Amino acid sequence: MSSSQTTAGPAPAAQGSHHWVLTLEMPGRGMTTQFGTWTPPAGATRYDVLATLRAHIVAQNPEMASANIIFFSLEPNRL
C-alpha cells in the first residue's frame, strides 16, 4: 500500500484586489514596464487607477513624465 503526503507551501503574501501592468515609453530613449497588485479605493474608476499608477512610476523615474502609455492592464486578482 502506498501513501501520499501533501505539504503546504509557504503562506501567500497579502495581495491587492487587482493585478496591474503598465508600460511607458520615451520613443528612442527608454521604456519601463512595472506590475503589481493594489486595492483601489471604493468608487475609483479605471482612469483613476491608471493616473495613480502612472504618477507612482513617474515619481520613481522622473524621465518618464512625458512618456507614452504603451500598455495598461488592470484585472481582478483571482483565477
Secondary structure, DSSP 8 states (H G I E B T S, - for coil): ----------------SEEEEEEEEETTTEEEEEEEEE---TT--HHHHHHHHHHHHHHH-GGGTT-EEEEEEEEES--
